[in-house]
Amino acid sequence: MFATVGFGDIAAVTDGTRAVVSAQIVCNLIFLALVVRLFVLAAKHRRQQVGEKPITDESP
């Protein structure tokens, strides 16, 4: 599922394949961002269930 930018043994040669690989890289970045967001939301939800104070950027 994840793509490289051509530093390995297999590299995209034609413009069409470069476009496909570029689109795949962008989709992979979006996918990874969604996975990270899912973990962050799950952690926030768990902290609320336990009753811990939310983490803020403000200093006391």
Secondary structure, DSSP 4 states (H G I P E B T S, - for coil): -----S-SS----SHHHHHHHHHHHHHHHHHHHHHHHHHHHHHHHHHHHHTPPPP-S---
